[in-house]
Every structure is written in structure tokens, then in C-alpha cells.
Amino acid sequence: MRALRANKLAAVAAWRSLNRSWLRSKRGPVIGQSPSAKLRNDSGQIMLEYILLLTISVSVAIYLNKQLVSKDPDNAGVITSAWSQINSAIGADIAD
């Protein structure tokens, strides 16, 4: 009976220890560590995310620029061709 109780107490103690270490890792900086140290530790990840977002946004902007306002006569962009059709329709209108 005592061995069962000792095993149960050991299991509870191990669970509490595991739970404390998990909570400590989720809370943020360790006690005694300044918030600026936490930011320095994460600065590489922040820069990487910034560069990835910047690369994606520039790529999307270049793609939209080519598709919407391209001035290539063979493959004009959507906005450019619509503007050309509007200009042609206005130019073909007979004055009253």
C-alpha cells in the first residue's frame, strides 16, 4: 500500500514539474531576463518574416503591374486595353 502511494506521489510530482516547465516556456522570458533580451532572441525571426512578407508583396505588385497596365502592343494589360477601347469609342463618335 505504501509503495502504491509513493508511486502515486512520484507521478503527481512529475506531472507538476512538467506542467510548470511547460507554463514557463509559454509565459515568455525567464524570471530575471529582461524583455529586451527576449526581443533580441526573436529578432532573427522577425527579420526573416519581414523579408518574406516584403518579397511576397513585391512579387504580387510586379505580377499585377504586368497583367493590368502592360503597354506591350501584342499583349496589352487589362486596364490599358479597356482604356484604348474607350478612347476608340469616343474618337469614333460622330459630332451632332
Residue pairs with C-beta under 8 A, 6 or more apart in sequence:
24 30
28 38
29 35
29 37
29 38
66 77
67 77
67 78
68 77
68 78
68 79
68 80
69 77
69 79
69 80
70 76
70 77
70 80
71 77
71 80
76 84
